[in-house]
Amino acid sequence: MTTINEVEHKIDSHVDKCELRYQAIQVELRMCNARLKRMEQIGIAVAGGAVTTAIAIIMLLIQIITKGA
């Protein structure tokens, strides 16, 4: 039969293991957040470049059309 001390030891051991697991999960989440932030920054930069390029093409087409008219 298990004693109260054994049960308390098992619970304390379990709590310690859970704390280590929780810390590992937190580290992984921080790493994922950093990756997502980098991907977001790249996406914003690419979108900005695409919009700038589209505006430049439209301006060029307008110049060509107005010179031809």
N, C-alpha and C positions, 0 to 999 in steps of 0.2 A: 504494500500500500504506500502511495506517495505521501510525503509529509508536506506541510505548509511551506517549509523552507525550500523543498525541491520545486514546488510549484512556483514560488516566488522567483527562484533562480531561473526557471524556464521562461517565465514571463519577462524577467529582466534581460535575459539573453535574446529573446525575441525582439524586445524593444530596441536593443542595441543593433541587431541585424537590420531592423527596419530603418533605423536612423542612417545607417551606412547606405542602404539602398536609396533612401530619399535624397541623400546628398549626391549620389551618383546620377540620379534622375535630374536633379537641379543643374548639375554640370552639363548634362546632355541638352537640356532645354536652353541653357545660355548659349551653347555652341550653335544650336539650330536657329536661335533668334539672330545671332551674328550673321549666319549664312543668309537668312531671309532678308536681313537689312541690306547686305551687299547686293543680293539679287534685285531688290527693290530699287536701289540706287542705279544699277546698270539699266534696268527697265526704264526708269525715268530719263536717263541720259539718252538711251536709244530713241525713246518717244520724242524727246526734244529735238534730236537730230533729224528724225523723220519729218517732223512738222516744219523745221527750218528748211530742209531740202524741198519740201512741197511748196512752201511759200516762194522760195527762190525760183523754182520751175514755173510757177504761176506768173511771177513778175516777169520772167524772161519771155514767156508766151505773150503776155500783154504787150511788152515792148515790140516783139516781132509783129504782132497784129496791128498795132498802131502805126508802125513804120510802113507797113505794106498798104495801109488804107489811104 
